[in-house]
């Protein structure tokens, strides 16, 4: 099992309930494809380095999980289609 970190940037236009639902959906994708979520870091609303979709701020989340090598690709394929997600990045953590 490898350790991964999935960074997710959600739209600032979302209400609290919508943000929580989107985060749960992403965590659900991780578990559906055989991963185990170990922790979630919520950084809250931050200013973006540059404007994305006419937004200057967004919510940042960092999901740490353990999974085999096939899981991150599957998770990215599904997260890519979510309207609430502005940007995402999944990287493997060093052991």
C-alpha positions as CSV (number, residue, x, y, z in Angstrom):
1,X,0.0,0.0,0.0
2,X,1.3,3.4,-1.0
3,X,0.5,6.7,0.8
4,X,-1.1,9.5,-1.3
5,X,-2.2,13.1,-0.8
6,X,-5.2,14.4,-2.8
7,X,-5.4,18.2,-2.9
8,X,-8.9,19.4,-3.8
9,X,-9.9,23.0,-4.4
10,X,-13.6,23.6,-4.1
11,X,-15.6,26.6,-5.4
12,X,-16.1,29.5,-3.0
13,X,-19.7,29.8,-4.2
14,X,-20.8,26.6,-2.4
15,X,-22.8,26.6,0.8
16,X,-21.5,24.7,3.8
17,X,-23.7,21.7,3.2
18,X,-22.8,21.5,-0.5
19,X,-19.1,21.6,0.4
20,X,-19.4,18.9,3.0
21,X,-21.3,16.7,0.5
22,X,-18.7,17.2,-2.2
23,X,-15.9,16.3,0.3
24,X,-17.8,13.2,1.3
25,X,-18.2,12.3,-2.3
26,X,-14.5,12.5,-2.9
27,X,-13.8,10.4,0.2
28,X,-16.3,7.9,-1.1
29,X,-14.4,7.6,-4.4
30,X,-11.2,6.8,-2.4
31,X,-12.9,4.1,-0.4
32,X,-14.8,2.7,-3.5
33,X,-11.6,2.1,-5.3
34,X,-9.9,0.3,-2.4
35,X,-8.2,3.1,-0.6
36,X,-8.4,4.0,3.1
37,X,-8.7,7.7,4.1
38,X,-6.2,8.4,7.0
39,X,-6.8,12.1,7.5
40,X,-8.4,15.2,6.0
41,X,-6.8,18.7,6.4
42,X,-9.2,21.6,5.9
43,X,-7.4,24.8,5.2
44,X,-10.6,26.8,4.7
45,X,-11.1,29.7,2.3
46,X,-7.9,31.0,0.8
47,X,-7.1,33.5,-2.0
48,X,-6.2,31.9,-5.3
49,X,-2.8,32.8,-6.9
50,X,-4.7,33.6,-10.1
51,X,-8.4,34.0,-11.1
52,X,-10.1,30.7,-12.0
53,X,-13.6,30.7,-13.5
54,X,-13.9,34.4,-12.4
55,X,-13.3,33.4,-8.7
56,X,-10.5,34.9,-6.6
57,X,-11.0,32.6,-3.5
58,X,-11.7,28.9,-3.0
59,X,-11.8,26.3,-0.3
60,X,-8.8,24.0,0.1
61,X,-8.8,20.4,1.3
62,X,-6.0,17.8,1.6
63,X,-7.0,14.2,1.8
64,X,-4.4,11.7,2.9
65,X,-5.1,8.1,2.0
66,X,-3.4,4.7,1.6
67,X,-4.2,2.6,-1.5
68,X,-2.6,0.5,-4.2
69,X,-1.3,2.0,-7.4
70,X,-4.5,1.8,-9.4
71,X,-6.7,3.8,-7.0
72,X,-5.4,7.4,-7.6
73,X,-6.0,7.2,-11.3
74,X,-9.6,6.1,-10.8
75,X,-10.2,8.7,-8.1
76,X,-8.9,11.5,-10.4
77,X,-11.1,10.3,-13.3
78,X,-14.2,10.8,-11.1
79,X,-13.1,14.0,-9.3
80,X,-12.4,15.6,-12.7
81,X,-16.1,15.4,-13.6
82,X,-17.3,17.0,-10.4
83,X,-18.6,20.6,-11.0
84,X,-17.8,21.8,-7.5
85,X,-14.1,21.0,-7.9
86,X,-12.0,23.8,-9.5
87,X,-8.6,22.1,-9.3
88,X,-7.2,18.8,-7.9
89,X,-3.9,17.1,-7.6
90,X,-3.0,13.6,-6.4
91,X,0.6,12.9,-5.4
92,X,2.4,10.0,-3.8
93,X,3.9,10.7,-0.5
94,X,7.5,9.7,0.3
95,X,7.8,6.8,2.7
